[in-house]
Amino acid sequence: MSQHNNSNDQQQGDRKANREGPQEPSTLSLQRDILMGLGLTKGPETRPADDEVPQLLQSLLNTGSPGKIRVAALQHLALLGSDAPVDEITACLHDPNAAVRMAAIRTLEQLEPFGIIPLYSFIDALVDPNAYVQATTVQAFITIGPQKLTPSLIEVMLKQLAEQHKQGEQQDNHFVRVKIIQLLGMLGKQAPTQTLLALLQDPAWQIREAAVFAFGDQAALQELTSALYDRDHSVRKAAAFVLKDHPPIDKLLRDLRFGQKSDKAKAARALGELGVRTQPIKQAFLEVARNAHDDSLVRTTVILAMAQSGISIDDDVLKALLHDRNENVSNAAQILQDVLYPEQADA
C-alpha cells in the first residue's frame, strides 16, 4: 500500500512538473554552481586563498565562459584588496560582455581606496558604446569623489555631454547625461559654469532639472531665476528648491507688474509655487487680479497662485472676483474660496 501511494505521488509530481515547465534554479544552487565553476569552496564574502587566485584569473580571462562566472570572479578578486591583479581587472573594461565591463568598473571603484588604480583607465569606460557602462563609470566617480577627477577625465565627460546631446533624438541617453551633470555639479567652484548654463536650455527636461541642481552650491541666482519660468513643473520645482533661501522676489514682482503678458503669467505661477507670503506679494497679486483690463490668463494665474500660497483676501474682493464677467477668472476665484474656506466647500 505504501509503495502504491509513493508511486502515485511520484506520478503526480511528474505531471505537475510537466505542467509547470522547467524550474528555475534556486539562488543557493546558482551560487553553488558559480563557486564550483570558479573552483572555490568558500562563500562570496571570503577572501580567496592564494592557490585559488589562478583559477579565478583563468575563469575571468576566458571570454568563452558564462558572463555570470566572470562577474563573480571579479567580485572575488576585489576581496584581495591591495593584492588584487589590477592589470587583469582593467583588461575586463574591454570584455565583449557589457555586464562584465560594468562589474570591472565596480571592482576598480572598490579597489580605488587602496591607491592601486590608475584613474586614466576609466577613460575607455567613459566612451563605452553601452550607455549603462558609461553611467556605471560616472557613478563610480560620484562614489570615489569628484576631487579625484583629473582635467583629462573632465574633458572626456564634457565631450560626452556634447556628443550625446547630438545623439539625443536618436537614442534615450538622458540618464547618462544626468549622471555626468550630477558629477560636474559636485566640483563646486571648479564646475564648468558655461556648460551648465547652456544645459538650462536643453530640450530634455531631465537635463534642465539636473543642471539646476548642479548649480545648488553656486551663486547663480540670476541664471536660475529663468528656470522658475520653465515649461516643465519638475524643472521649476527644482529651481524653487535651490532658490528657497534666496528667492528672487523683486525680479518676479517686476515681471508680474510690468512684464509682457507671458512673463506676467509665469511670474505669478512662480510666486505661487515658491509659496512665499509677504505683504508686497499680496498687494501685487490683488492689483493684477482686480484689474479687469489685464489679460484674463494673467488674472487667472494670479488667483490660482494666491490659492496655492494660501493668501487670504477681503470678502468683498473675493465676492467681486467670484462674480467677474470672465468665466476663467470666476472659476479660479471659486478655487481660492474653497482653499480659504474649506468648511464651505464641504457643506
PENORPE-V657138 format. One record per residue. N is the residue number from 1. RES is the residue in three letters. D_FIRST is the distance of its C-alpha to the first C-alpha in Angstrom with 2 decimals. Layout:
BEGIN
n->(N & N)
res->(RES & RES)
d_first->(D_FIRST & D_FIRST)
END
This chain:
BEGIN
n->(1 & 2 & 3 & 4 & 5 & 6 & 7 & 8 & 9 & 10 & 11 & 12 & 13 & 14 & 15 & 16 & 17 & 18 & 19 & 20 & 21 & 22 & 23 & 24 & 25 & 26 & 27 & 28 & 29 & 30 & 31 & 32 & 33 & 34 & 35 & 36 & 37 & 38 & 39 & 40 & 41 & 42 & 43 & 44 & 45 & 46 & 47 & 48 & 49 & 50 & 51 & 52 & 53 & 54 & 55 & 56 & 57 & 58 & 59 & 60 & 61 & 62 & 63 & 64 & 65 & 66 & 67 & 68 & 69 & 70 & 71 & 72 & 73 & 74 & 75 & 76 & 77 & 78 & 79 & 80 & 81 & 82 & 83 & 84 & 85 & 86 & 87 & 88 & 89 & 90 & 91 & 92 & 93 & 94 & 95 & 96 & 97 & 98 & 99 & 100 & 101 & 102 & 103 & 104 & 105 & 106 & 107 & 108 & 109 & 110 & 111 & 112 & 113 & 114 & 115 & 116 & 117 & 118 & 119 & 120 & 121 & 122 & 123 & 124 & 125 & 126 & 127 & 128 & 129 & 130 & 131 & 132 & 133 & 134 & 135 & 136 & 137 & 138 & 139 & 140 & 141 & 142 & 143 & 144 & 145 & 146 & 147 & 148 & 149 & 150 & 151 & 152 & 153 & 154 & 155 & 156 & 157 & 158 & 159 & 160 & 161 & 162 & 163 & 164 & 165 & 166 & 167 & 168 & 169 & 170 & 171 & 172 & 173 & 174 & 175 & 176 & 177 & 178 & 179 & 180 & 181 & 182 & 183 & 184 & 185 & 186 & 187 & 188 & 189 & 190 & 191 & 192 & 193 & 194 & 195 & 196 & 197 & 198 & 199 & 200 & 201 & 202 & 203 & 204 & 205 & 206 & 207 & 208 & 209 & 210 & 211 & 212 & 213 & 214 & 215 & 216 & 217 & 218 & 219 & 220 & 221 & 222 & 223 & 224 & 225 & 226 & 227 & 228 & 229 & 230 & 231 & 232 & 233 & 234 & 235 & 236 & 237 & 238 & 239 & 240 & 241 & 242 & 243 & 244 & 245 & 246 & 247 & 248 & 249 & 250 & 251 & 252 & 253 & 254 & 255 & 256 & 257 & 258 & 259 & 260 & 261 & 262 & 263 & 264 & 265 & 266 & 267 & 268 & 269 & 270 & 271 & 272 & 273 & 274 & 275 & 276 & 277 & 278 & 279 & 280 & 281 & 282 & 283 & 284 & 285 & 286 & 287 & 288 & 289 & 290 & 291 & 292 & 293 & 294 & 295 & 296 & 297 & 298 & 299 & 300 & 301 & 302 & 303 & 304 & 305 & 306 & 307 & 308 & 309 & 310 & 311 & 312 & 313 & 314 & 315 & 316 & 317 & 318 & 319 & 320 & 321 & 322 & 323 & 324 & 325 & 326 & 327 & 328 & 329 & 330 & 331 & 332 & 333 & 334 & 335 & 336 & 337 & 338 & 339 & 340 & 341 & 342 & 343 & 344 & 345 & 346 & 347)
res->(MET & SER & GLN & HIS & ASN & ASN & SER & ASN & ASP & GLN & GLN & GLN & GLY & ASP & ARG & LYS & ALA & ASN & ARG & GLU & GLY & PRO & GLN & GLU & PRO & SER & THR & LEU & SER & LEU & GLN & ARG & ASP & ILE & LEU & MET & GLY & LEU & GLY & LEU & THR & LYS & GLY & PRO & GLU & THR & ARG & PRO & ALA & ASP & ASP & GLU & VAL & PRO & GLN & LEU & LEU & GLN & SER & LEU & LEU & ASN & THR & GLY & SER & PRO & GLY & LYS & ILE & ARG & VAL & ALA & ALA & LEU & GLN & HIS & LEU & ALA & LEU & LEU & GLY & SER & ASP & ALA & PRO & VAL & ASP & GLU & ILE & THR & ALA & CYS & LEU & HIS & ASP & PRO & ASN & ALA & ALA & VAL & ARG & MET & ALA & ALA & ILE & ARG & THR & LEU & GLU & GLN & LEU & GLU & PRO & PHE & GLY & ILE & ILE & PRO & LEU & TYR & SER & PHE & ILE & ASP & ALA & LEU & VAL & ASP & PRO & ASN & ALA & TYR & VAL & GLN & ALA & THR & THR & VAL & GLN & ALA & PHE & ILE & THR & ILE & GLY & PRO & GLN & LYS & LEU & THR & PRO & SER & LEU & ILE & GLU & VAL & MET & LEU & LYS & GLN & LEU & ALA & GLU & GLN & HIS & LYS & GLN & GLY & GLU & GLN & GLN & ASP & ASN & HIS & PHE & VAL & ARG & VAL & LYS & ILE & ILE & GLN & LEU & LEU & GLY & MET & LEU & GLY & LYS & GLN & ALA & PRO & THR & GLN & THR & LEU & LEU & ALA & LEU & LEU & GLN & ASP & PRO & ALA & TRP & GLN & ILE & ARG & GLU & ALA & ALA & VAL & PHE & ALA & PHE & GLY & ASP & GLN & ALA & ALA & LEU & GLN & GLU & LEU & THR & SER & ALA & LEU & TYR & ASP & ARG & ASP & HIS & SER & VAL & ARG & LYS & ALA & ALA & ALA & PHE & VAL & LEU & LYS & ASP & HIS & PRO & PRO & ILE & ASP & LYS & LEU & LEU & ARG & ASP & LEU & ARG & PHE & GLY & GLN & LYS & SER & ASP & LYS & ALA & LYS & ALA & ALA & ARG & ALA & LEU & GLY & GLU & LEU & GLY & VAL & ARG & THR & GLN & PRO & ILE & LYS & GLN & ALA & PHE & LEU & GLU & VAL & ALA & ARG & ASN & ALA & HIS & ASP & ASP & SER & LEU & VAL & ARG & THR & THR & VAL & ILE & LEU & ALA & MET & ALA & GLN & SER & GLY & ILE & SER & ILE & ASP & ASP & ASP & VAL & LEU & LYS & ALA & LEU & LEU & HIS & ASP & ARG & ASN & GLU & ASN & VAL & SER & ASN & ALA & ALA & GLN & ILE & LEU & GLN & ASP & VAL & LEU & TYR & PRO & GLU & GLN & ALA & ASP & ALA)
d_first->(0.00 & 3.81 & 5.48 & 5.08 & 6.30 & 8.65 & 9.87 & 10.69 & 12.37 & 14.28 & 15.42 & 16.56 & 18.35 & 20.03 & 21.19 & 22.55 & 24.38 & 25.89 & 27.09 & 28.62 & 30.21 & 30.92 & 30.72 & 33.83 & 33.69 & 33.88 & 37.28 & 36.21 & 34.86 & 38.06 & 40.21 & 38.40 & 39.00 & 42.67 & 43.18 & 41.77 & 44.04 & 46.95 & 46.12 & 45.84 & 43.62 & 44.99 & 44.69 & 47.07 & 49.36 & 50.11 & 53.30 & 52.57 & 53.60 & 56.59 & 54.53 & 52.27 & 55.22 & 55.83 & 52.28 & 52.74 & 56.04 & 54.64 & 51.89 & 54.48 & 56.99 & 54.56 & 54.91 & 52.22 & 49.54 & 47.71 & 49.83 & 47.37 & 47.66 & 51.46 & 51.46 & 49.28 & 51.64 & 54.57 & 52.90 & 52.36 & 55.88 & 57.34 & 56.11 & 58.63 & 61.43 & 64.86 & 63.32 & 61.63 & 62.63 & 64.72 & 65.87 & 62.38 & 61.23 & 64.36 & 63.77 & 60.58 & 62.83 & 63.25 & 59.56 & 58.60 & 55.72 & 57.06 & 54.21 & 55.22 & 58.87 & 58.04 & 56.07 & 59.08 & 61.36 & 59.21 & 59.08 & 62.88 & 63.24 & 61.12 & 63.29 & 66.63 & 67.31 & 67.48 & 70.56 & 69.29 & 68.87 & 71.83 & 71.82 & 73.47 & 70.16 & 68.95 & 71.57 & 69.51 & 66.58 & 68.91 & 69.73 & 66.21 & 65.53 & 62.36 & 63.22 & 60.27 & 61.48 & 64.95 & 63.68 & 61.64 & 64.83 & 66.95 & 64.36 & 64.48 & 68.22 & 67.80 & 65.60 & 67.84 & 70.90 & 73.62 & 76.18 & 74.66 & 75.53 & 78.24 & 80.86 & 79.32 & 75.88 & 77.50 & 79.41 & 76.23 & 74.63 & 77.70 & 77.62 & 73.96 & 74.86 & 77.61 & 75.56 & 72.57 & 74.98 & 76.09 & 72.51 & 71.54 & 71.69 & 69.56 & 66.70 & 65.24 & 66.23 & 67.35 & 64.91 & 66.46 & 69.96 & 68.97 & 67.67 & 70.92 & 73.01 & 71.14 & 71.86 & 75.50 & 75.92 & 74.86 & 77.93 & 80.13 & 83.80 & 82.93 & 80.97 & 82.43 & 83.97 & 85.31 & 81.94 & 80.28 & 83.08 & 82.58 & 78.85 & 79.73 & 80.73 & 77.62 & 76.15 & 72.66 & 72.30 & 69.78 & 72.50 & 75.17 & 72.98 & 72.22 & 75.95 & 76.82 & 74.48 & 75.85 & 79.24 & 77.90 & 79.77 & 82.92 & 86.04 & 85.59 & 86.20 & 88.39 & 85.95 & 82.98 & 84.89 & 84.54 & 80.74 & 81.03 & 82.19 & 79.29 & 77.73 & 74.22 & 73.15 & 71.11 & 74.23 & 76.41 & 73.90 & 73.91 & 77.72 & 77.90 & 75.66 & 77.72 & 80.98 & 79.97 & 82.35 & 85.21 & 84.91 & 87.81 & 88.95 & 92.58 & 91.66 & 89.29 & 91.92 & 94.55 & 92.32 & 91.47 & 95.14 & 96.87 & 94.32 & 93.62 & 91.44 & 88.26 & 88.98 & 89.65 & 86.28 & 84.50 & 86.39 & 85.49 & 81.81 & 81.91 & 83.59 & 80.92 & 78.10 & 79.81 & 79.83 & 83.16 & 85.13 & 88.82 & 91.96 & 93.27 & 90.02 & 90.05 & 93.69 & 93.11 & 90.14 & 92.25 & 95.16 & 93.08 & 90.94 & 94.04 & 96.02 & 95.78 & 97.50 & 94.79 & 92.00 & 89.29 & 86.52 & 88.08 & 88.56 & 84.98 & 83.64 & 85.83 & 84.59 & 80.95 & 81.75 & 83.17 & 79.99 & 77.89 & 80.08 & 80.37 & 84.18 & 85.70 & 88.78 & 91.21 & 90.22 & 93.21 & 92.34 & 88.74 & 89.96 & 92.27 & 89.50 & 87.23 & 89.99 & 90.90 & 91.80 & 89.31 & 85.84 & 84.08 & 86.17 & 85.53 & 81.77 & 81.78 & 83.79 & 81.15 & 78.55 & 80.93 & 81.40 & 77.63 & 77.42 & 80.41 & 79.57 & 75.79 & 76.10 & 78.06 & 75.48 & 72.76 & 74.92)
END
